[in-house]
Amino acid sequence: MHIPKSQIESEMLSRRNLFSRVGDGLYAAALTQLLSADWYANSRLQASDHTNSKKPAVYDLTAKRPHFEPRAKCVIHLCMQGGPSQVDLFDPKPALTKFDGKSPPRELTQNAIFENDRTGSLMRSPFRFSQHGQSGAWVSELLPHTAQEVDQLAIIRSMYNVHPNHEPAIFKLQSGQTFPGHPVLGSWITYGLGTENQNLPAYVVLADPSQRLPVNGVENWLAAYVPPVYQGTPMRASGTPLLNLKPDFQEPAAVTAAKRDLVARLDRIHKNQRSNQPVLDARISNYEMAARMQLAATRALDLDEETAPTQQMYGIGEKDTDDFGKRCLLARRLVERGVRFVQLYPRGQAWDNHNDIRNSLSSICRQTDKPVAGLLRDLRERGLLDSTLVLWGGEFGRLPMAQARNANQLKTAGRDHGPYGFTSWMAGGGVKAGTIYGSTDDIGYASVEDRVSIQDWHATILHLLGLHHRELFFDRNGLKERLTHQFETRVIEEILA
């Protein structure tokens, strides 16, 4: 049979067409192989269900049953890194006024751990204190809005940490150890309980909108050896809360659904062939959540849905309070939607008042006082405070001495780090409201009565969430790791409702 030359030339493949068609064939063959592997892997898994009594651990964010009935369902941690001064905010000391500008008498420094802490001049608080609420709690004039909510608080005046430097003390506050490489509080809680809303992250971090990370950086919210699916997800309170949250272009919903179904199936194939890969599992889980968040997060993070009076309650629109107020309001909107753990950080180290405490401490209090009080009031009015545990405090407090080189600097002096006795508070979520617990010595140097360690604080938080600190552990190569580690630990029963 004779075929004309023109027909042969028209049917000849160009180099580009050849590789294009070969590519199509390869893609089809690859997809067939993957789907066959998916069927084969699933068949093996189904068969193994009948032969293996012990299945591999599943690490995901589905809601888990607590050890016992919880009082709180979620946590908002107001992480006041830097060291809020207890003797200028919640723990007034008349002895500081009596001995202001003088070296402390020996009997007042009997709790001093280091000899250097016995030297220097005591400095009275430059701020007035007054009692508030039915509890009669003493609160500084720097916190007028918090003072109005004082009957909602359980104020712990006897906290102590084990290190005087920020980095180790913050690691201790976050993870129970003074060095990196251990899961933080939020990771332990989401590991133990999962989350109620599968369309939003279980653990959200609302840090400084300028993207200046707090001390210890992202290690403040890393999961360490606990699977990475439990680490914190940073969001922004201004601009776009999450980058790439919205798709670049719109397409029919059926097309989007088909693409996601295919990707999910390919992910399962890939995952089944690579067992015991927690980083891979977390990556797949995060991509899946990112797709769901395109709908859920957009609304959750939209503050325009809030009324003007609500925004005013948080100080939104005001120069000093707009930033932190937005983050506090976002925290409420997130826990309202089932997010398990939300953590807020102030800008920089604003509580680290080494110099000019009169102005530096006043500034950070102006930025945070109204938003924090607004958060408590808003949660209470919406019926959310009973199920939301709110935490406030830093890694340590400040020393009662003036940090100044000479007498001329006393007027602009600050205070050095004071880990031996400081104040934090809890509210909501099963806490006994209007409680004042523990005390420091006469000058506020160290806790002396009903002392509360960081691990006691951790154990109490877990208890309020229905978790026993000894029963919540992660098997790390045969070693049962815990948030409270092997330290002597107790739940602070006295502050529980």
C-alpha positions in Angstrom: 0.0 0.0 0.0 1.4 3.3 -1.0 1.2 6.2 1.5 1.8 9.7 0.1 4.9 11.5 1.4 2.8 14.5 2.5 0.7 12.2 4.7 3.8 10.7 6.2 5.3 14.1 7.0 2.0 15.3 8.5 1.9 12.4 10.9 5.5 12.5 11.8 6.2 13.6 15.5 8.3 16.5 16.2 11.0 16.2 18.9 8.8 18.3 21.3 5.6 16.3 20.5 7.5 13.1 21.0 8.6 13.9 24.6 5.3 15.5 25.4 3.4 12.3 24.5 6.0 10.1 26.2 5.5 12.3 29.3 1.8 11.8 29.2 2.3 8.1 29.2 4.8 8.2 32.0 2.4 10.2 34.1 -0.4 7.8 33.5 1.8 4.8 34.3 3.1 6.5 37.4 -0.5 7.3 38.6 -1.6 3.7 37.9 1.4 2.4 39.9 0.6 4.7 42.8 -3.0 3.8 42.9 -2.1 0.1 42.7 0.3 0.6 45.5 -2.4 2.4 47.5 -4.7 -0.6 47.0 -1.9 -3.1 47.9 -0.9 -1.1 51.0 -4.4 -0.8 52.2 -5.0 -4.5 51.7 -1.9 -5.2 53.8 -3.0 -2.8 56.5 -6.5 -4.4 56.6 -5.0 -7.8 56.8 -2.6 -6.8 59.5 -5.5 -5.5 61.6 -6.5 -9.1 62.2 -3.0 -10.4 63.0 -1.4 -7.6 65.0 -2.8 -6.9 68.4 -0.6 -3.8 68.9 -1.1 -1.0 66.4 1.3 1.9 65.9 0.6 5.1 67.8 -1.5 7.6 65.9 -0.4 11.3 66.4 -3.1 13.7 65.3 -5.2 16.6 66.6 -8.5 14.8 67.0 -10.1 15.5 70.4 -8.9 13.1 73.1 -10.5 12.0 76.3 -8.9 13.5 79.4 -7.9 11.4 82.4 -10.8 12.8 84.5 -13.5 15.4 84.2 -11.9 18.7 83.3 -12.8 22.1 84.6 -11.3 24.0 81.7 -11.4 23.1 78.0 -8.9 25.6 76.6 -6.1 28.0 77.7 -5.1 31.6 76.9 -1.6 32.2 78.1 -0.6 35.8 78.4 3.1 35.2 78.4 4.6 38.3 79.9 8.3 37.6 79.1 10.9 39.9 80.7 9.9 39.8 84.4 7.0 41.9 85.7 8.0 43.6 88.9 5.9 42.0 91.7 6.7 44.8 94.2 5.4 47.4 91.8 2.2 45.6 90.6 0.7 43.0 93.0 2.9 42.7 96.1 3.3 46.0 98.0 6.1 46.0 100.7 6.0 48.8 103.4 9.6 47.9 104.4 10.8 49.2 101.0 9.4 52.6 101.9 10.9 52.5 105.3 14.4 51.6 104.1 14.2 53.4 100.7 17.7 54.4 99.5 19.4 52.4 102.3 21.3 49.1 102.3 19.0 46.4 103.4 19.3 45.3 107.1 20.8 41.8 107.4 17.6 40.4 108.9 15.8 41.4 105.7 18.2 39.6 103.4 18.3 36.3 105.2 16.7 34.7 102.1 19.3 36.0 99.7 21.0 33.3 97.7 23.9 35.3 96.3 26.0 37.7 98.3 25.6 40.4 95.7 21.9 40.4 96.4 22.6 41.6 99.9 24.2 44.8 98.6 22.8 47.9 96.9 20.0 50.2 98.0 16.5 49.2 98.5 14.0 51.1 96.3 10.5 51.7 97.3 7.8 51.4 94.6 7.2 54.8 92.9 3.6 53.7 92.4 0.6 53.8 94.8 -1.3 50.7 95.8 -4.9 50.3 96.9 -7.2 47.4 97.7 -9.9 46.3 95.3 -12.9 44.1 95.1 -14.4 41.9 97.7 -11.1 40.0 98.0 -9.4 43.2 99.0 -6.4 42.4 96.8 -3.7 45.1 96.6 -3.1 46.3 93.0 -0.9 49.1 91.7 -2.2 52.2 90.2 -0.5 51.0 86.9 -3.3 48.4 86.5 -6.6 50.2 87.0 -8.5 48.0 84.5 -7.1 44.7 85.9 -8.0 46.0 89.4 -11.7 46.1 88.3 -11.5 42.3 87.5 -9.5 41.3 90.6 -12.3 39.2 92.0 -12.0 36.9 89.0 -8.3 36.2 89.7 -6.3 33.7 91.8 -3.2 35.7 92.5 -0.1 33.6 93.3 2.4 35.7 95.2 4.9 32.9 95.9 6.1 31.8 92.5 9.8 31.0 92.1 12.1 30.0 89.3 15.5 28.4 89.4 17.6 30.6 87.2 18.2 34.4 87.1 18.8 34.8 83.3 16.1 35.1 80.7 16.9 32.2 78.4 17.1 29.4 81.0 14.2 30.8 83.0 12.0 31.0 80.0 12.9 27.5 78.9 11.9 26.5 82.5 8.6 28.4 82.3 7.8 26.9 78.9 9.0 23.3 79.1 10.0 22.6 82.8 13.7 22.4 82.0 16.3 25.2 81.8 17.7 24.1 78.4 16.2 23.6 75.0 15.0 20.4 73.4 11.9 19.7 75.4 8.2 20.2 74.4 6.5 23.3 75.7 3.3 23.6 77.7 1.1 24.2 74.7 2.5 21.2 72.9 2.0 18.9 75.9 -1.6 20.1 76.2 -2.5 19.5 72.5 -0.6 16.2 72.6 -2.8 15.1 75.5 -6.1 16.6 74.4 -6.1 17.3 70.7 -8.5 20.1 69.7 -12.2 20.6 69.2 -11.9 22.4 65.8 -10.2 20.5 63.0 -10.3 23.5 60.7 -8.0 25.7 62.9 -4.6 25.0 64.5 -4.8 23.5 68.0 -2.0 25.7 69.3 -1.9 29.3 68.1 0.8 31.9 68.8 0.1 35.6 68.7 3.5 37.2 68.9 4.8 40.7 68.1 3.3 42.0 64.8 6.7 43.5 63.8 7.9 39.9 63.6 10.5 40.5 66.3 10.6 37.1 68.0 10.6 36.9 71.8 13.7 35.7 73.7 14.5 32.0 72.7 12.7 32.7 69.4 10.5 29.9 67.9 11.7 27.5 70.6 9.0 29.1 72.8 6.4 27.0 70.8 8.3 24.0 69.4 7.2 20.4 70.1 10.8 19.1 70.4 10.6 15.2 70.6 6.8 15.2 70.7 5.5 14.8 67.1 5.7 18.2 65.4 2.0 18.2 64.7 1.7 19.6 68.2 3.8 22.7 67.9 2.5 26.2 67.8 1.3 28.0 64.7 2.2 31.8 64.6 -0.5 34.2 63.4 -0.5 37.9 63.0 -3.0 40.3 64.4 -2.6 43.0 61.8 -2.5 42.6 58.0 -2.9 39.1 56.7 -2.9 36.8 59.8 -1.6 33.9 57.7 0.4 34.3 54.5 -1.1 32.6 51.4 -4.4 32.0 53.2 -6.4 32.8 50.1 -5.9 31.1 46.8 -4.3 33.1 43.9 -7.4 32.6 41.7 -10.9 31.3 42.0 -12.0 28.0 40.5 -15.1 25.9 40.6 -15.7 24.2 43.9 -15.9 20.8 42.3 -12.5 21.2 40.7 -11.0 22.2 44.1 -12.6 19.3 45.8 -11.3 16.8 43.1 -7.8 18.2 43.4 -7.8 17.9 47.2 -9.2 14.4 47.0 -6.4 13.3 44.6 -3.7 15.0 46.7 -5.0 13.4 49.9 -5.0 10.0 48.2 -1.4 10.4 47.0 -0.4 11.6 50.4 -1.9 8.4 52.0 0.1 6.3 49.5 3.3 8.1 50.3 2.6 7.9 54.0 1.8 4.2 54.1 5.1 3.5 52.4 7.0 5.5 55.0 5.7 4.5 58.5 7.0 6.1 61.7 7.8 9.5 60.1 6.3 12.1 62.4 7.7 15.0 60.4 6.1 13.7 57.3 2.8 13.1 59.1 2.9 16.7 60.5 3.7 18.1 57.1 0.8 16.3 55.5 -1.5 17.3 58.3 -0.5 20.9 58.1 -1.2 21.0 54.3 -4.6 19.5 54.9 -5.4 22.0 57.6 -4.2 24.8 55.4 -6.8 23.9 52.8 -9.6 23.8 55.5 -8.4 27.0 57.0 -9.0 28.9 53.8 -12.6 29.0 54.9 -12.5 28.7 58.7 -9.6 31.0 59.5 -10.7 33.9 57.3 -13.8 34.3 59.4 -12.2 33.5 62.7 -9.6 36.2 62.3 -12.0 38.9 61.0 -12.3 41.5 63.7 -14.6 43.6 61.7 -17.4 41.2 62.8 -17.0 42.6 66.3 -19.2 45.5 67.5 -17.7 48.9 68.2 -18.3 48.5 72.0 -16.5 45.2 72.1 -13.5 46.6 70.3 -13.5 49.6 72.6 -13.5 47.2 75.6 -10.1 45.9 74.3 -8.7 49.3 73.5 -8.7 48.7 69.8 -8.2 52.0 68.0 -6.3 53.6 70.8 -2.6 54.3 70.3 -1.2 52.4 73.3 -3.6 49.4 73.3 -4.5 48.8 69.7 -1.9 46.1 69.0 -2.2 44.0 72.2 -6.0 44.6 72.2 -6.4 43.0 68.7 -4.4 40.0 69.8 -6.5 39.6 73.0 -9.7 39.8 71.0 -8.3 37.3 68.5 -7.6 35.0 71.4 -11.2 35.1 72.5 -12.4 34.4 68.9 -10.1 31.5 68.6 -11.0 29.7 71.9 -14.7 30.5 71.1 -14.2 28.3 68.0 -12.6 25.4 69.8 -8.8 26.2 69.6 -7.2 24.5 72.5 -4.2 26.7 73.4 -3.6 30.4 72.5 -0.4 32.1 73.6 0.2 35.9 73.5 3.6 37.7 73.8 4.1 41.5 74.3 6.4 43.5 72.1 10.1 42.8 72.8 11.2 42.6 76.4 9.0 45.4 77.6 8.8 43.9 81.1 12.6 43.8 81.5 12.8 47.1 83.4 16.5 47.5 84.2 16.3 51.2 83.7 13.9 54.0 84.5 11.2 51.7 85.9 8.9 54.7 86.5 8.5 55.2 82.8 9.3 51.8 81.3 7.0 49.8 83.5 4.2 52.4 83.1 4.5 52.1 79.3 4.0 48.3 79.1 1.2 48.4 81.6 -0.6 51.0 79.5 -0.2 48.7 76.5 -1.6 45.6 78.2 -3.8 46.5 81.2 -7.0 47.4 79.3 -6.8 44.6 76.7 -6.2 42.0 79.4 -9.1 43.3 81.6 -11.3 43.5 78.4 -10.5 39.9 77.6 -11.5 38.7 81.1 -14.7 40.8 81.0 -15.6 39.6 77.5 -15.0 36.0 78.3 -17.2 36.3 81.4 -20.1 38.1 79.7 -20.1 35.5 76.9 -20.1 32.6 79.3 -16.7 31.4 78.2 -14.6 32.2 81.3 -15.8 29.1 83.2 -14.3 26.8 80.5 -11.3 29.0 79.6 -8.2 29.1 81.8 -6.4 32.4 81.5 -2.8 32.6 82.7 -0.7 35.8 83.3 2.9 36.1 84.3 6.5 36.1 83.3 9.5 33.8 83.8 10.5 35.7 87.0 10.0 39.1 88.8 12.4 41.8 89.8 14.7 42.4 92.8 13.6 45.0 95.5 16.9 46.8 95.1 17.6 49.7 92.8 19.8 48.8 89.8 22.0 51.9 89.7 25.8 52.4 89.7 25.7 55.4 91.9 23.4 57.7 93.9 22.9 60.0 90.9 21.2 57.3 89.0 18.7 56.4 91.7 16.0 58.6 90.2 16.2 56.7 86.9 16.9 53.3 88.3 15.3 50.1 87.4 15.4 46.6 89.0 17.4 43.5 88.2 16.0 40.0 87.6 14.4 38.4 90.6 13.6 34.7 90.2 13.3 33.9 93.9 9.8 35.2 94.5 7.3 36.7 92.1 3.7 37.0 91.2 1.5 35.4 88.5 -2.3 34.9 88.3 -4.9 32.5 86.9 -8.5 33.1 86.1 -11.5 31.1 84.9 -11.5 27.4 84.1 -12.0 26.0 87.7 -9.8 28.5 89.5 -11.1 29.9 92.9 -11.8 33.5 92.0 -10.8 36.2 94.4 -7.9 34.2 95.9 -4.6 35.5 97.2 -2.1 32.7 97.7 1.3 32.6 99.2 3.7 35.4 100.1 7.2 36.7 99.8 9.4 38.0 102.6 9.2 41.6 104.0 11.1 43.1 101.0 9.7 40.9 98.2 13.0 39.2 97.5 12.0 35.5 97.9 8.8 33.5 98.3 8.6 32.1 101.9 5.0 30.9 102.4 3.2 28.3 100.3 6.0 28.4 97.7 4.9 27.5 94.1 7.5 26.1 91.7 7.2 26.1 87.9 6.4 22.4 87.9 3.7 23.0 90.5 2.2 25.6 88.2 2.4 23.2 85.3 0.8 20.4 87.2 -2.1 22.7 88.3 -2.8 23.8 84.7 -2.9 20.2 83.5 -5.1 19.2 86.4 -7.7 21.9 85.5 -7.7 20.5 82.0 -8.4 17.0 83.3 -4.9 15.7 82.9 -2.7 14.1 85.6 0.8 15.3 85.3 2.3 11.8 86.0 0.0 10.1 83.5 0.7 12.5 80.7 3.9 11.2 79.2 5.6 10.5 75.9 7.6 7.4 75.4 11.0 8.6 74.1 13.1 5.6 73.3 11.8 3.8 76.4 12.0 6.8 78.7 8.7 8.2 79.8 9.2 12.0 79.4 6.8 14.4 81.2 6.2 18.1 81.4 6.9 18.0 85.1 9.9 15.6 84.5 11.0 13.8 87.7 10.8 16.8 90.0 8.8 16.8 93.2 5.5 18.2 92.1 2.1 19.1 93.6 -1.2 20.5 92.3 -2.0 23.8 94.1 -5.4 22.6 95.5 -5.8 25.8 97.5 -6.5 27.9 94.4 -9.0 25.4 92.9 -12.8 26.2 93.0 
